[in-house]
Amino acid sequence: MADQGVSSLSNIVVAVIVARSVSAAEFGAFGVAMVVYQLGLGLTRAAVTDPLLSQHSHEPRDARARHVPRMVGSVLTLALALSVVVLAVGLVLSGPAGQALVALAWVLPLALVQDLGRYIFVIDRPQSALVIDGAWLVGIAVAMPLAPADAGVGWFVAAWGLSAGAGGLIAAFIERPSPRSIRPVAWLADEREASSRYVGEWISSQLAGNLTTLAVGPIAGLPALGAVRAVQVLYGPLNTLHAGIYLAVVPDGARIRNDRARLRRLMVASTTLIVAAAAIWMIVCVLMPGSVGESLFGASWARGSDLVVPMGLAMIVSSAATGGFAGIRALGDPAASLRARLASMPGELAAPVGGVAVGGASGFVYGLVFARSITSAIWWRAFDRAARRPPVSPTAASPADGGLLVAEAHV
């Protein structure tokens, strides 16, 4: 959880510094770059790190270490391909959005490799994950004050990405994967069953969700997008908690996946925790003086302050899905996970876009509340159905795992 806190803090620090240093339109462009980064992050996690957590997190460390070179090769391959696309789009666009995307294209591989490192370590070496995220935060703290007075949004995106490179270098030093063992697509080929389904799930959910956020700019203007990004950053600590719980309960749940009663209790407890935290944080944000928001987000807070309550409601109903989502991942059931994502996709697309068309930034957030209420119900129904299927019998244990290796559940 401390690692997740440091990771979230680095993103919040950058967002606050950029909001205070540039115009509302440039902060909106920074939001575009961060959404594109989240798209790349979602793709690499779906293809590479989600199979690691759901299919291999219960394996001994030595067994997982053999996967590292193949995962590094796959992430680098995907990152370089994405960078080419982002660079081309950035060169075509004009203004702050183009500048932000061109800068992102050069640093995207660094950020994605750094994220891979923390996922590799977080299963049983959280202290190493904390070190590499701490290096990123230190890099940001050193680089950002060096910004020239006329620095544009591209400068800040580049400084953010280069700081991620420091964490990536430390991760490489700790793990020391053999360069000769790094193969570009071996992991994707070996894990194609789980990877293809998780990528399909990502396309139908993460991509749709980020595209609806990007739609705020063309429909309601970049200042409206800046306001949405400001309030999203304000609720960022909840994303930290959600990610921390996910990374903790999926490996734990995978180890007890054949004891369905214990697995249900674990998922209910994790959901209760994050829903309560979301409600408490919403109250804190509502009671926060307006001067604090202005000092943090500058001009973007003029519109962002109106979104505090609806975004809080959206975070509460989103948090309610935690146990259902993590439970299916713990069961190692990518097919059920994909079906749940596809079922939630129409509402996740239509409600926020329809909301922004009718009511601007406020309509967008209320659309999220409606869509994610339905999505939470879908995830819990899917988990309940998957958990009712008979447990998979353990396979014969290998000498390396001491008889504790649990069989994967395949659909």
Helices and strands as residue ranges (DSSP letters): H 2-21, H 24-44, I 45-49, H 50-56, H 61-65, H 68-92, H 95-122, H 126-143, G 144-146, H 153-175, G 179-181, H 186-190, H 192-202, I 203-207, H 208-220, H 222-234, H 236-255, H 260-287, H 290-297, G 298-300, H 301-304, G 305-307, H 308-319, H 322-330, H 334-388, G 399-401
